[in-house]
């Protein structure tokens, strides 16, 4: 079980870093569902690892990161609906 938790944490960290790299490299935009999805999944996986390792300050940051990604998805879909109504 410990190995699974560690692997989840590493996958989460890689997803968040890859999303940031792709954003910085201009391969993705902050309005991209892929970018927001990578951040959302990465935050969840990393939060699982941090919870089991009792790294609570970092856990709080990743919970906030998760909600920022949710907010990003909300804005993406809100703007998509606005465009359809035009």
DSSP file (Angstrom, degrees, kcal/mol; ACC not computed):
  #  RESIDUE AA STRUCTURE BP1 BP2  ACC     N-H-->O    O-->H-N    N-H-->O    O-->H-N    TCO  KAPPA ALPHA  PHI   PSI    X-CA   Y-CA   Z-CA
    1    1 A X     >        0   0    0      0, 0.0     4,-2.2     0, 0.0     5,-0.2   0.000 360.0 360.0 360.0 -38.9    0.0    0.0    0.0
    2    2 A X  H  >  +     0   0    0      1,-0.2     4,-2.2     2,-0.2     5,-0.2   0.902 360.0  51.4 -60.9 -41.5    2.8    2.4    0.8
    3    3 A X  H  > S+     0   0    0      1,-0.2     4,-2.6     2,-0.2    -1,-0.2   0.899 108.3  51.5 -63.5 -40.7    4.3    1.9   -2.7
    4    4 A X  H  > S+     0   0    0      2,-0.2     4,-2.6     1,-0.2    -1,-0.2   0.919 109.7  49.7 -62.3 -44.3    0.9    2.7   -4.3
    5    5 A X  H  X S+     0   0    0     -4,-2.2     4,-2.0     1,-0.2    -1,-0.2   0.896 111.8  48.5 -62.3 -41.3    0.6    5.9   -2.3
    6    6 A X  H  X S+     0   0    0     -4,-2.2     4,-2.3     2,-0.2    -2,-0.2   0.914 111.2  49.7 -65.7 -42.8    4.1    6.9   -3.3
    7    7 A X  H  X S+     0   0    0     -4,-2.6     4,-2.6     1,-0.2     5,-0.2   0.913 109.6  51.7 -62.7 -42.9    3.5    6.2   -7.0
    8    8 A X  H  X S+     0   0    0     -4,-2.6     4,-2.6     1,-0.2    -1,-0.2   0.914 109.7  50.5 -59.8 -42.5    0.2    8.2   -6.9
    9    9 A X  H  X S+     0   0    0     -4,-2.0     4,-2.5     2,-0.2    -2,-0.2   0.909 111.1  47.7 -61.8 -43.3    2.2   11.1   -5.4
   10   10 A X  H  X S+     0   0    0     -4,-2.3     4,-2.5     2,-0.2    -2,-0.2   0.906 111.8  49.4 -65.8 -41.8    4.8   11.0   -8.1
   11   11 A X  H  X S+     0   0    0     -4,-2.6     4,-2.5     2,-0.2    -2,-0.2   0.923 111.8  50.0 -62.9 -43.2    2.2   10.8  -10.9
   12   12 A X  H  X S+     0   0    0     -4,-2.6     4,-2.3    -5,-0.2    -2,-0.2   0.928 111.6  47.3 -59.6 -46.4    0.4   13.7   -9.4
   13   13 A X  H  X S+     0   0    0     -4,-2.5     4,-2.5     1,-0.2     5,-0.2   0.908 112.2  50.1 -62.6 -42.5    3.6   15.8   -9.1
   14   14 A X  H  X S+     0   0    0     -4,-2.5     4,-2.9     2,-0.2     5,-0.2   0.905 109.9  50.9 -63.9 -41.7    4.5   14.9  -12.7
   15   15 A X  H  X S+     0   0    0     -4,-2.5     4,-2.5     2,-0.2    -2,-0.2   0.931 112.2  46.0 -62.1 -45.6    1.1   15.9  -14.0
   16   16 A X  H  X S+     0   0    0     -4,-2.3     4,-2.1     2,-0.2    -2,-0.2   0.932 116.3  44.8 -64.4 -45.1    1.2   19.3  -12.3
   17   17 A X  H  X S+     0   0    0     -4,-2.5     4,-2.6     2,-0.2    -2,-0.2   0.895 113.1  50.8 -66.5 -39.6    4.7   20.0  -13.5
   18   18 A X  H  X S+     0   0    0     -4,-2.9     4,-2.9    -5,-0.2     5,-0.2   0.904 109.7  50.9 -64.6 -40.7    4.0   18.8  -17.0
   19   19 A X  H  X S+     0   0    0     -4,-2.5     4,-2.1    -5,-0.2    -2,-0.2   0.928 112.0  47.0 -61.6 -44.7    0.9   21.0  -17.2
   20   20 A X  H  X S+     0   0    0     -4,-2.1     4,-2.6     2,-0.2    -2,-0.2   0.911 112.8  49.2 -64.2 -42.5    2.9   24.0  -16.0
   21   21 A X  H  X S+     0   0    0     -4,-2.6     4,-2.7     2,-0.2    -2,-0.2   0.935 111.7  48.6 -61.4 -46.7    5.7   23.2  -18.5
   22   22 A X  H  <>S+     0   0    0     -4,-2.9     5,-2.6     1,-0.2     6,-1.6   0.847 112.4  49.1 -64.8 -33.5    3.2   22.9  -21.4
   23   23 A X  H ><5S+     0   0    0     -4,-2.1     3,-1.2    -5,-0.2    -1,-0.2   0.936 113.8  45.3 -67.2 -47.1    1.6   26.1  -20.4
   24   24 A X  H 3<5S+     0   0    0     -4,-2.6    -2,-0.2     1,-0.3    -1,-0.2   0.846 112.0  51.8 -65.1 -34.8    4.9   27.9  -20.3
   25   25 A X  T 3<5S-     0   0    0     -4,-2.7    -1,-0.3    -5,-0.2    -2,-0.2   0.437 114.3-119.9 -81.9  -0.1    6.0   26.4  -23.6
   26   26 A X  T < 5S+     0   0    0     -3,-1.2    -3,-0.2     2,-0.2    -2,-0.1   0.730  82.4 119.2  65.6  26.4    2.7   27.6  -25.1
   27   27 A X  S   <S+     0   0    0     -5,-2.6     2,-0.3    -6,-0.2    -4,-0.2   0.709  80.9  25.8 -86.6 -23.5    1.5   24.1  -26.0
   28   28 A X  S    S-     0   0    0     -6,-1.6     2,-0.3    -9,-0.1    -2,-0.2  -0.905  73.8-140.7-131.0 160.8   -1.5   24.6  -23.8
   29   29 A X    >   -     0   0    0     -2,-0.3     3,-1.8    -3,-0.1     6,-0.3  -0.799  30.8-111.1-115.0 165.3   -3.5   27.6  -22.6
   30   30 A X  T 3  S+     0   0    0     -2,-0.3     6,-0.1     1,-0.3    -1,-0.0   0.684 119.6  58.6 -68.4 -15.2   -5.0   28.1  -19.2
   31   31 A X  T 3  S+     0   0    0      4,-0.1     2,-0.3    44,-0.1    -1,-0.3   0.296  82.5 113.9 -93.3   8.2   -8.4   27.8  -20.9
   32   32 A X    <>  -     0   0    0     -3,-1.8     4,-2.3     1,-0.1     5,-0.2  -0.637  64.1-145.1 -82.5 134.0   -7.5   24.3  -22.1
   33   33 A X  H  > S+     0   0    0     -2,-0.3     4,-2.6     1,-0.2     5,-0.2   0.850 103.0  55.5 -64.6 -33.2   -9.5   21.4  -20.7
   34   34 A X  H  > S+     0   0    0      2,-0.2     4,-2.6     1,-0.2    -1,-0.2   0.933 108.1  47.6 -64.7 -45.2   -6.3   19.3  -20.8
   35   35 A X  H  > S+     0   0    0     -6,-0.3     4,-2.0     2,-0.2    -2,-0.2   0.947 115.7  43.8 -60.3 -49.8   -4.4   21.8  -18.8
   36   36 A X  H  X S+     0   0    0     -4,-2.3     4,-2.7     1,-0.2    -1,-0.2   0.883 113.8  51.8 -64.9 -38.0   -7.1   22.1  -16.1
   37   37 A X  H  X S+     0   0    0     -4,-2.6     4,-2.8     2,-0.2     5,-0.3   0.898 107.9  50.9 -65.0 -41.1   -7.6   18.3  -16.1
   38   38 A X  H  X S+     0   0    0     -4,-2.6     4,-2.3     1,-0.2    -1,-0.2   0.913 113.6  45.7 -62.6 -41.6   -3.9   17.7  -15.6
   39   39 A X  H  X S+     0   0    0     -4,-2.0     4,-2.5    -5,-0.2    -2,-0.2   0.914 114.0  48.5 -66.8 -42.8   -3.9   20.1  -12.7
   40   40 A X  H  X S+     0   0    0     -4,-2.7     4,-2.0     2,-0.2    -2,-0.2   0.952 117.0  39.9 -63.8 -51.2   -7.1   18.6  -11.2
   41   41 A X  H  X S+     0   0    0     -4,-2.8     4,-2.6     1,-0.2     5,-0.2   0.909 116.1  52.1 -66.3 -42.1   -6.0   15.0  -11.4
   42   42 A X  H  X S+     0   0    0     -4,-2.3     4,-2.6    -5,-0.3     5,-0.2   0.909 109.3  49.7 -59.7 -42.7   -2.4   15.9  -10.3
   43   43 A X  H  X S+     0   0    0     -4,-2.5     4,-2.4     2,-0.2    -1,-0.2   0.903 111.7  48.5 -64.4 -41.3   -3.7   17.8   -7.3
   44   44 A X  H  X S+     0   0    0     -4,-2.0     4,-2.1     2,-0.2    -2,-0.2   0.946 114.1  45.1 -64.4 -47.8   -5.9   14.8   -6.2
   45   45 A X  H  X S+     0   0    0     -4,-2.6     4,-1.7     1,-0.2    -2,-0.2   0.914 115.8  46.2 -64.3 -42.4   -3.2   12.3   -6.6
   46   46 A X  H  X S+     0   0    0     -4,-2.6     4,-2.6    -5,-0.2    -1,-0.2   0.887 110.0  54.7 -67.3 -37.7   -0.6   14.4   -4.8
   47   47 A X  H  X S+     0   0    0     -4,-2.4     4,-2.6    -5,-0.2    -2,-0.2   0.878 104.8  54.1 -63.4 -37.7   -3.2   15.2   -2.0
   48   48 A X  H  X S+     0   0    0     -4,-2.1     4,-2.1     2,-0.2    -1,-0.2   0.945 111.4  45.2 -60.0 -47.1   -3.7   11.5   -1.4
   49   49 A X  H  X S+     0   0    0     -4,-1.7     4,-1.8     1,-0.2    -2,-0.2   0.922 113.4  49.3 -61.7 -45.2    0.0   11.0   -1.0
   50   50 A X  H  <>S+     0   0    0     -4,-2.6     5,-2.6     1,-0.2     4,-0.3   0.864 108.7  53.2 -66.0 -36.3    0.3   14.1    1.2
   51   51 A X  H ><5S+     0   0    0     -4,-2.6     3,-1.2     1,-0.2    -1,-0.2   0.944 111.1  45.3 -62.7 -48.0   -2.6   13.0    3.4
   52   52 A X  H 3<5S+     0   0    0     -4,-2.1    -1,-0.2     1,-0.3    -2,-0.2   0.801 115.3  47.8 -67.9 -27.6   -1.0    9.6    4.1
   53   53 A X  T 3<5S-     0   0    0     -4,-1.8    -1,-0.3    -5,-0.2    -2,-0.2   0.369 109.8-124.9 -92.4   4.8    2.4   11.2    4.7
   54   54 A X  T < 5 +     0   0    0     -3,-1.2     2,-1.1    -4,-0.3    -3,-0.2   0.839  59.1 148.5  55.5  38.5    0.8   13.7    7.1
   55   55 A X     >< +     0   0    0     -5,-2.6     4,-2.0     1,-0.2     3,-0.2  -0.637  17.1 169.6 -97.6  72.5    2.3   16.6    5.1
   56   56 A X  H  >  +     0   0    0     -2,-1.1     4,-2.4     1,-0.2     5,-0.2   0.818  65.2  54.6 -65.4 -38.6   -0.7   18.9    5.9
   57   57 A X  H  > S+     0   0    0      1,-0.2     4,-1.8     2,-0.2    -1,-0.2   0.945 114.3  42.5 -61.1 -44.0    0.6   22.3    4.7
   58   58 A X  H  > S+     0   0    0      1,-0.2     4,-2.1     2,-0.2    -2,-0.2   0.847 110.8  57.4 -68.2 -33.1    1.3   20.9    1.3
   59   59 A X  H  X S+     0   0    0     -4,-2.0     4,-2.1     2,-0.2    -2,-0.2   0.921 105.2  50.5 -61.7 -44.2   -2.0   19.0    1.4
   60   60 A X  H  X S+     0   0    0     -4,-2.4     4,-2.3     1,-0.2    -2,-0.2   0.913 108.4  52.5 -61.3 -42.9   -3.9   22.3    1.9
   61   61 A X  H  X S+     0   0    0     -4,-1.8     4,-2.5     1,-0.2    -1,-0.2   0.911 110.4  47.9 -59.3 -42.2   -2.1   23.8   -1.1
   62   62 A X  H  X S+     0   0    0     -4,-2.1     4,-2.1     2,-0.2    -1,-0.2   0.818 108.0  54.0 -72.9 -29.3   -3.1   20.9   -3.2
   63   63 A X  H  X S+     0   0    0     -4,-2.1     4,-2.0     2,-0.2    -1,-0.2   0.918 111.8  45.7 -65.9 -42.3   -6.7   21.1   -2.1
   64   64 A X  H  X S+     0   0    0     -4,-2.3     4,-2.2     2,-0.2    -2,-0.2   0.913 110.5  53.7 -64.3 -42.1   -6.7   24.8   -3.1
   65   65 A X  H  X S+     0   0    0     -4,-2.5     4,-2.1     1,-0.2    -2,-0.2   0.892 107.0  53.1 -57.5 -41.6   -5.0   23.8   -6.4
   66   66 A X  H  X S+     0   0    0     -4,-2.1     4,-2.1     1,-0.2    -1,-0.2   0.928 109.8  46.6 -59.7 -48.0   -7.9   21.3   -7.0
   67   67 A X  H  X S+     0   0    0     -4,-2.0     4,-2.4     1,-0.2    -1,-0.2   0.826 108.6  55.4 -69.4 -30.1  -10.5   24.0   -6.4
   68   68 A X  H  X S+     0   0    0     -4,-2.2     4,-2.3     2,-0.2    -1,-0.2   0.915 108.5  48.8 -64.7 -41.5   -8.6   26.4   -8.7
   69   69 A X  H  X S+     0   0    0     -4,-2.1     4,-2.4     2,-0.2    -2,-0.2   0.895 109.9  51.3 -64.5 -39.7   -8.8   23.7  -11.4
   70   70 A X  H  X S+     0   0    0     -4,-2.1     4,-2.5     2,-0.2    -2,-0.2   0.927 110.1  49.5 -60.9 -44.4  -12.5   23.2  -10.8
   71   71 A X  H  X S+     0   0    0     -4,-2.4     4,-2.4     2,-0.2    -2,-0.2   0.889 108.6  53.7 -61.1 -40.1  -12.9   27.0  -11.1
   72   72 A X  H  X S+     0   0    0     -4,-2.3     4,-2.2     2,-0.2    -2,-0.2   0.921 109.4  47.2 -60.9 -44.9  -11.0   26.8  -14.4
   73   73 A X  H  X S+     0   0    0     -4,-2.4     4,-2.5     2,-0.2     5,-0.3   0.907 109.5  54.6 -61.5 -41.9  -13.3   24.2  -15.8
   74   74 A X  H  X S+     0   0    0     -4,-2.5     4,-2.5     1,-0.2    -2,-0.2   0.930 109.9  46.2 -57.8 -46.7  -16.3   26.3  -14.7
   75   75 A X  H  X S+     0   0    0     -4,-2.4     4,-2.4     2,-0.2     5,-0.2   0.880 110.1  54.0 -65.1 -38.4  -15.0   29.3  -16.6
   76   76 A X  H  X S+     0   0    0     -4,-2.2     4,-1.7     1,-0.2    -2,-0.2   0.949 114.9  39.4 -60.1 -49.2  -14.3   27.1  -19.7
   77   77 A X  H  X S+     0   0    0     -4,-2.5     4,-2.1     2,-0.2    -2,-0.2   0.842 113.0  55.4 -73.1 -33.5  -17.8   25.8  -19.8
   78   78 A X  H  X S+     0   0    0     -4,-2.5     4,-2.0    -5,-0.3    -1,-0.2   0.928 111.1  45.2 -62.5 -45.0  -19.4   29.1  -18.8
   79   79 A X  H  X S+     0   0    0     -4,-2.4     4,-2.1     1,-0.2    -2,-0.2   0.846 110.2  54.9 -67.6 -34.3  -17.7   30.8  -21.8
   80   80 A X  H  X S+     0   0    0     -4,-1.7     4,-1.6    -5,-0.2    -1,-0.2   0.903 108.9  47.7 -65.2 -40.6  -18.6   27.9  -24.1
   81   81 A X  H  X S+     0   0    0     -4,-2.1     4,-1.6     2,-0.2    -2,-0.2   0.891 109.6  53.1 -67.4 -40.0  -22.3   28.4  -23.2
   82   82 A X  H  X S+     0   0    0     -4,-2.0     4,-0.7     1,-0.2    -2,-0.2   0.909 108.3  50.8 -60.7 -41.9  -22.0   32.2  -23.7
   83   83 A X  H >< S+     0   0    0     -4,-2.1     3,-0.6     1,-0.2    -1,-0.2   0.860 107.7  52.9 -65.6 -35.5  -20.6   31.6  -27.2
   84   84 A X  H 3< S+     0   0    0     -4,-1.6    -1,-0.2     1,-0.2    -2,-0.2   0.836 104.2  56.4 -67.7 -32.5  -23.4   29.2  -28.1
   85   85 A X  H 3<        0   0    0     -4,-1.6    -1,-0.2     1,-0.3    -2,-0.2   0.685 360.0 360.0 -74.8 -17.6  -26.1   31.8  -27.1
   86   86 A X    <<        0   0    0     -4,-0.7    -1,-0.3    -3,-0.6    -2,-0.1   0.484 360.0 360.0 -72.4 360.0  -24.7   34.4  -29.6
